[in-house]
Amino acid sequence: MARAFDVSRRAGYVSFCRNETGRLLAMLAATRGGVMAEFGTGCGVGTAWLRSGVRGAAHILTAELDEKLAGAAAEIFVDDPQVEVLAADWSTLGSKGPFSLLFLDSGDPGSVGVDQIADLVEPGGIVVLDDFVPCEMWPPITYGRVDTLREQWLTDERFTAVEVMVASDASAVVATRR
Ligand SMILES: C[S@@+](CC[C@H](N)C(=O)[O-])C[C@H]1O[C@@H](n2cnc3c(N)ncnc32)[C@H](O)[C@@H]1O
């Protein structure tokens, strides 16, 4: 974790998951085997949280579109054969699934919907989307608009999903593939 935060600081990059979400990721990673994936590595903070929970020989693949960020994140895991950082669009990971866990940000990379992801996750596999603003209404409203991404994830019949508040101002959707 310290190496990931150092790399982020040097890059002046602040767009990474919150510690509360990180702990959720680590806990879930500890229940997984096989191959996990992250869409949008940033500087590798979320990856490091996932890695901290991994037991045994499970692998993490993470894709980052920005080559500089991907390079910086790759440095963190240069000695770690269980983590692979790819400088690539997340869609290039599609052929490497199905994944036991998939982590992505709800806003970046760009509102990836359930249809694009459902078949990339193994039965019983878990998807985590972070960076939602908690909302007690249904349908969920964010900044005056229906949050259709969250609505979709919470109602899709291919997943059993829940919104979890990780802090008073932040929530994540956790969805298990049926
Ligand atoms: C919020 S940051 C990721 C933070 C990281 N998951 C963490 O928790 O530390 C989102 C990242 O997604 C990357 N991104 C955007 N579109 C992408 C795409 N199509 N494929 C891969 N990465 C993408 C952005 O460059 C950005 O670094």
The ligand as an SDF file (V2000), in Angstrom:
LIG
                    3D

 27 29  0  0  0  0  0  0  0  0999 V2000
  -10.8800    6.4650  -10.7210 C   0  0  0  0  0  0  0  0  0  0  0  0
   -9.4710    5.9910  -11.5980 S   0  0  0  0  0  0  0  0  0  0  0  0
   -9.1080    4.3700  -11.0640 C   0  0  0  0  0  0  0  0  0  0  0  0
   -8.6810    4.2450   -9.6710 C   0  0  0  0  0  0  0  0  0  0  0  0
   -8.2300    2.8600   -9.2630 C   0  0  0  0  0  0  0  0  0  0  0  0
   -9.1900    1.8390   -9.6540 N   0  0  0  0  0  0  0  0  0  0  0  0
   -8.0230    2.8340   -7.7690 C   0  0  0  0  0  0  0  0  0  0  0  0
   -8.9480    2.4490   -7.0590 O   0  0  0  0  0  0  0  0  0  0  0  0
   -6.9550    3.2300   -7.3100 O   0  0  0  0  0  0  0  0  0  0  0  0
  -10.0870    5.6130  -13.2090 C   0  0  0  0  0  0  0  0  0  0  0  0
   -9.0010    5.2580  -14.2050 C   0  0  0  0  0  0  0  0  0  0  0  0
   -9.6120    4.6300  -15.3450 O   0  0  0  0  0  0  0  0  0  0  0  0
   -8.8050    4.9170  -16.4580 C   0  0  0  0  0  0  0  0  0  0  0  0
   -9.5850    4.6140  -17.6670 N   0  0  0  0  0  0  0  0  0  0  0  0
  -10.5340    5.3860  -18.2740 C   0  0  0  0  0  0  0  0  0  0  0  0
  -11.0500    4.7510  -19.3460 N   0  0  0  0  0  0  0  0  0  0  0  0
  -10.4090    3.5490  -19.4220 C   0  0  0  0  0  0  0  0  0  0  0  0
  -10.4960    2.4330  -20.3120 C   0  0  0  0  0  0  0  0  0  0  0  0
  -11.3640    2.4530  -21.3360 N   0  0  0  0  0  0  0  0  0  0  0  0
   -9.6940    1.3620  -20.1070 N   0  0  0  0  0  0  0  0  0  0  0  0
   -8.8150    1.3590  -19.0780 C   0  0  0  0  0  0  0  0  0  0  0  0
   -8.6810    2.3840  -18.1810 N   0  0  0  0  0  0  0  0  0  0  0  0
   -9.4720    3.4590  -18.3600 C   0  0  0  0  0  0  0  0  0  0  0  0
   -8.4470    6.3760  -16.2760 C   0  0  0  0  0  0  0  0  0  0  0  0
   -7.2810    6.7250  -17.0060 O   0  0  0  0  0  0  0  0  0  0  0  0
   -8.2280    6.4410  -14.7460 C   0  0  0  0  0  0  0  0  0  0  0  0
   -6.8660    6.3160  -14.4210 O   0  0  0  0  0  0  0  0  0  0  0  0
  1  2  1  0
  2  3  1  0
  2 10  1  0
  3  4  1  0
  4  5  1  0
  5  6  1  0
  5  7  1  0
  7  8  2  0
  7  9  1  0
 10 11  1  0
 11 12  1  0
 11 26  1  0
 12 13  1  0
 13 14  1  0
 13 24  1  0
 14 15  1  0
 14 23  1  0
 15 16  2  0
 16 17  1  0
 17 18  1  0
 17 23  2  0
 18 19  1  0
 18 20  2  0
 20 21  1  0
 21 22  2  0
 22 23  1  0
 24 25  1  0
 24 26  1  0
 26 27  1  0
M  CHG  2   2   1   9  -1
M  END
$$$$
